[in-house]
Every structure is written in structure tokens, then in C-alpha cells.
């Protein structure tokens, strides 16, 4: 990891793959990941961890399944949202977005349980930047 400040603009410019996060920093046992969102991800759940989203550019929707109902939360540029552990969710970005995520190191992008994973979603614990 870098011992110098990291420009988010420069970091995002280093990759173009969607739904394929890059690890930009590690804090204790947590990864700070950068990801490009476009289109839809996959319904999935992280049983043992919350998932933190900060929208750096664009806007994302996060569909949630809670208490037998579904709802969609829109997260605009500059806003944060936390999906609680054990909540099925599906992120999407109609017009594309740049997102910073914080998750425990080793957390799969498709969680512990998920629907069929489409080809455009990278099943990973994050790639080095």
C-alpha cells in the first residue's frame, strides 16, 4: 500500500472494468475498494458484515429485500449508505457511477449467497490497484 496520498481521480483512471473493484487501501482488517458500477449487479447477501457505499461520481440504486418487502434506495453523488449484514441487496447504476466501498478483507463481491452471477460481474475479493 502507498505511504503517500492517493488521488481518487487518478486511481479510477487506472481501470475501466465494471463490477471489478480495486483495493486502494487497507485499514486494519478492512479493504477500501474502488469500483465502477454500470447496469445491474446481482442479488446477494453478506451474512456477517455490513457493506459501506460512498458514491464518488454518478448515482446508484440499491434494491433491498427487508421483512418480506423490496424497496430501492437511491444514493446520489457525495452520499453514503450502509447495507446491514444479512440484507439481500442488488446495486445498480443506470448511467454508471464511481463508488468507494469498505468491507472486511476477503469479502466476496457476490456475498455469501447470491443469484446466478452474470458474465459482467467479477466474483472477486478485490484486485490490487
Helices and strands as residue ranges (DSSP letters): H 8-13, E 22-27, E 30-40, E 44-45, E 51-66, E 69-76, E 80-83, E 88-104, E 113-114, E 127-128
